[in-house]
Amino acid sequence: MTDKALCNLCEDRLDGRKWREMLNDMRTGIMPNDTEELTYFKGPWLFVECFLYRYIYSAFNITNHLGQMDYFEESKKKNFMDHLPQIEESAAFLMKISAKDAPVHELFGINTILKSSLWGNRADMSLTGGDDHTMKMSSIAASSKLADFVLIDDVNELICKVLGPLQINEKKLKNRRVDIVLDNAGVELAGDLVLAEFLLARGFADKVIVHGKAIPWFVSDTTENDFNWVVDQLKEAGPESTKFGEQLKKRIENMEIIFKCDLFWISPHPYYIMEKEAPELFEELTTSSLLIFKGDLNYRKLVGDRDWDLDTSFKTACRGFAPCPFFALRTLKAETVAGLSAASIDKNSTKTTRG
């Protein structure tokens, strides 16, 4: 990438007009004087990154035959196929712990499933340009073996304050809803669907809404086509994966798992202005009992992609965004971090200093 000026999109479809307005606002409001252009190196990086992927979509969308093409599709499918053994292991674990006579304690089950969903986020192809990045260790195994690499672990607090009361339906809710804002397709999506099925099977939720992207985004982000393809492939991936895939199909048919893709998720906006920029989405999320954000990009948008002091509270960094209780599962790929304890900062600073 060179430091060229950001030009307008080639079309106005979907959110094209909104992008034109944002570009004009950025040119007049951010750049220090009229002679300096908004370029790839001078603009806010999160805005520039999102613009790049939106511009790629625009270039394809103006053609006669490539408008509906997912130019990242092959790499996302390969990522899934390369991880069939790991997916089978996750499905087998799910089938074992989601049964009513499960041989493992339920708290262990939800703890493992959540951390498995976290470590599935390692398979992010936006860092490799779509090149192969096969995880040697399954996410289920990683949930315990990589415990020392977790900087902030609020899972037990989530279980005690949110999931426990949800399961016993402390508030007598008739339609307990959990939302998952997805990140990557492929093996990570399979793990997120494991989480969704576990929440439904063990009575933590009556409905799970999964939110993906309306267009190909950041190389490996989940679109509706990716979602449908993974569900179909699971039915043929292995004996336990087949059972899992068949169960997912029933959930989807019964509208217990629903895929949505609001255009706000492909905007460059930090989430603290969601209520202003996407009021209908924000209002919908206020009806959720729990909102789970997956991945680095969602985390960056939660904290405004700012260089917070490491010990700044996560609540402060989110700047008032709180439509409902929410939780972020993210493996670090960007430098922005908030909410670290003094002990964690000291421990990891020592590790870094010692190489």
Secondary structure, DSSP 8 states (H G I E B T S, - for coil): ----B----S--TTTHHHHHHHHHHHHHHTSSSTTS--BTTTS-HHHHHHHHHHHHHHHHHTSSS-TT--TTHHHHHHHHHTTHHHHHHHHHHHHHHSSTT-SS-HHHHHHHHHHHHHHGGG--TTTTTT-----SS-HHHHHHHTGGG-S---HHHHIIIIIHHHHTTTT--SS-EEEEE--BSTHHHHHHHHHHHHHHHTTS-SEEEEE-BSS--TTTB-BHHHHHHHHHHHTTS-HHHHHHHHHHHHHHHTTSEEEE--GGGGS---GGGHHHH-HHHHHHHTT-SEEEEEHHHHHHHHTTT----TTS-HHHHTTT--SS-EEEE----SS------HHHHHHHHHHHHT-
